[in-house]
Amino acid sequence: MNGELRTPSAPMARRVLALLLAHADRVVPMELLIDELWGEEPPKKARKTVQTYIYQLRKTLCDEESGQSQELVETHPHGYRLPLQDCRLDVREFQNLLREGREALARGRASEGAALLRRGLELWRGAPMEDVEAGPLLAAQTARLERLKIQALEQRIAADLALGGNQSLLEEIRDLTHQYPLHEEFCAQLMTAAKRCGQRGEALSAYARLRRAMAEQLGLEPSTRLRELQERVLAGHDEQTHAPARTGAAGAPFQLPPAIGDFVGRRDELERIERAVRETGPVPGVRIVTVTGAPGMGKTQIALQVAHRLRKDFPDGQLKASLHMEDGTAQPPAETLKELLAAVGHDRRSLPERTDDLARMFRSWAAGRRFLLLLDDAAGRDEVLPLLPAGVDNAVIVTSRWRMIGLPGAVTSVEVGLLPEADGRRLLARVAGADRTAREPE
């Protein structure tokens, strides 16, 4: 703070601070803190002990000149919040640069995208939460950040390869293939750069190392894409333009249709959904909000209003899928998954047919990303379950005529009933005109 290092000396207090920082600007429930600190065997006075750690944090973070510490860690009815809207947080800046870099790449601006990703990667000065003994939640956060770093490296190198920086990249990609011996994308990038530099032997050696490591550790063969790249190297085909296309999204997809501009009422429902999507729940896992009610109650528009409000909270995109076809019958989950995977950059022609395989591909894409998924008009849980991502930083809003029972993770149910009379009159005035409703009040 103000250029002075303020790190709690007590290991448990450091873990509390790390969890609050990982969920900055969001309320962390007491149950989540207890689970992180002690797992399934908390002490009898766990709540009192957490309160002691919060007190220690406030003393450590106290502004000695003003004596103000209470505002730095806020107390809420069910937990604590560390507000950092106006503070510079490296992880937040990294994620913003990653999002901007992806957007630039999606628009075809490789040089700008590479520069933004490079700036984001320069913020990494070591392993995340290096001096913190992580429980299950912090371990998941650490793994997520590591995945984001790897994705940023992949996309920055791909952009540099597209710009012709083959020779200058060789040493960096060599190091990455040794650091991540099972990572196919880095191997593909090394093979591409080496071949373009006339080093076919190194390209083939990289493939052989990966194949051996995968066979010994996983019992698997390299992907079809990598085998085809090896065949092109063996055949001596020229590849002077671009690296092999990565299976996945180049930029953040934002699929939401426009929300109604003169939306009326539903303040309570909107606030409940927004709060549930934003706040970390007591149950680890994806945050799910079900919006249920009879036909014509405005469920879809309510969901869209919230989703548009929260766009900045989900830098990796907002996806929308209608779970019913035009004839009113339910759309098979496999078809919905194909639509979602195509929206994030996968070639629809190369997608598998089995629902389980498609679901695994979608969860793999979702890992390490922060996005919102809107599933509209669901008939039941069996339609929804295969579509759910697994990441704790993802959120899903489901609209349905029926209540959803048996969904995993942190689920909040919001029922939409008839519009209150005052809001109904306002809506009628919008539709029919204020003059007419004044003349014909009944």
Phi, psi and omega in degrees: 000129181052039178084359182253134180288125179234078180251125178300140181279329181287128183304318183291322177296324177297322179293320177298314179299317180299319181291320177295320178293321180296335178242039184307138179073006176236149179286128175259113183298150178304320181299324180291320178297316180297317180297321180293321185281322188232355179066225185275358182233065179287152176291165182298324182256044184299317182297315178299321181294318177299318178300324177296317179295322177296319177299316178298319178298316181297322177294318181295321184269003183297136172282106188296330181290315182265341183076009182274122177227336187299325184289338184286328173234107184276142174265130177239165184307325185241008182175207185225156182221138177250101183280123183226028185306319185263007183258154178272118179241121185305316184295323179291319178296320178300314182294323177295316179294324177297315179297314181296322178296316179297319180296320178297317178297321180296332178272004178085012181261080187296317183296315179295316180298316179297320181295318179294317179295323179296318178298319179295318181292332178293343178286344179281119180240015181158189179286144178294140178054046188297322184259023183240130175281111190272136168271194185298321184286315178293326177298320178294320178295317179299315179297321179297316180295321177297320178296319178297320178298315180297318178298318179297318177298313179305310186288325177293318179294319178300319179294318179295323176296319179296333179274000176094011182275062187283303184298319183291342183267344189305311184297317180298314183290326174304311180300319182293323179292331175282325179289325180235076189293345180255008186271111186291323184295317178295323177297315179299320180292322177294316179300319180295310181297317181296317181296318180296333179270008179081014182254067182297326179299317179294321179299315180290325177296321178298317179297317181297319179298314181296315182299318180295316181296318180294320180294317184287320187264331185240344185069029183238163172258156175301161182295163177302319181299319181288323177296322178294324177295318177300319179296323178292324177295315179298321182282346178078023179292140179285139176222082188257002185251290187234155173292160177305139183295132179281136176284111181149184185275140175272329182219180183275124180276134176234098190261358188294134171288163180299145175274156179297129183288328182255042179299137185240134170072203179062031183299315182298314180297317180299316182293321179296316180294314181299317180296318181294324180288324186278322189272142175287126183277172180288343181254122178300145179131179181298143177274127183237132174238124175259130180247108188240157179164171181292161177302142177086002181280350178091026183300314183296317180293324176298314179298319180294320178302313180295315183300318179293323177298327188261016185304318183291341179283347184231079187293342182268006172126168175225119183251145178228135177224131173270128186267008174234144178275175185298331180277003177092352179278156181291138177277132179301140179305326180299320180292319178297318179297321177297319178297316181294316181294322176295324181294332181262010170114359179281146176284115185302329182292337183260006183282147177289172182262328185288138181300318181299318179294319179295318180297320178296320178298318181293318178296324178296317177296320185289335184301129178083358179254164180234101184216164180247134179242124177252115179253114190257133172065056179278140179274332181184176185296328182295332174288327189272319188308313182293344185267355188280130171286169184253345188291143180289344182263005177262157177223148181230130172249125181244126173256141183198156174282342185240152177293140181263121179241138175093015176278147182277173174077199181272107186249130174242130180255129178236118180263133182255118179254201179295148178293132176306153187303316182298317178292324178298319178295320178297318179296317179299321178296324178295320185281311186268342183103139184296324182297316182293318180292332177288323180286326185236069186299336181260000000 
